């Protein structure tokens, strides 16, 4: 099943030479892979957002109570 947007893109692609079509397809593949990665990241971030907020609140509380110590980046 094809949407009107996809049909429009197909018509546009058909007007191009085969080598240009191949270049466009490669760009589209890369773009779609990046988009899928971004969607996965957003979904993952949304699932862990409350944990991040809780951790940040805990860190702020520890700093306010004087329980936090500076991190020694030299010995990591």
DARA-V751963 format. One line per field, one symbol per residue. ss: DSSP state (H for helix, E for strand, - for the rest). phi: phi as a letter, one per 40 degrees, with the letter a starting at -180 (. if undefined). psi: psi as a letter, one per 40 degrees, with the letter a starting at -180 (. if undefined). A space follows every 50 residues. Layout:
# DARA-V751963
ss=???
phi=???
psi=???
This chain:
# DARA-V751963
ss=---HHHHHHHHHHH---HHHHHHHHHHHHHHHHHHHHHHHHHHHHHHHHH HHHHHHHHHHHHHH--------HHH-
phi=.bcdccccccccccccccccdcccccccdccccccccccccccccccbdc cccccccccccccccgccbcccccbc
psi=hhidddddddddddeiiddddddddddddddddddddddddddddddedd ddddddddddddddeeeiiihgedf.
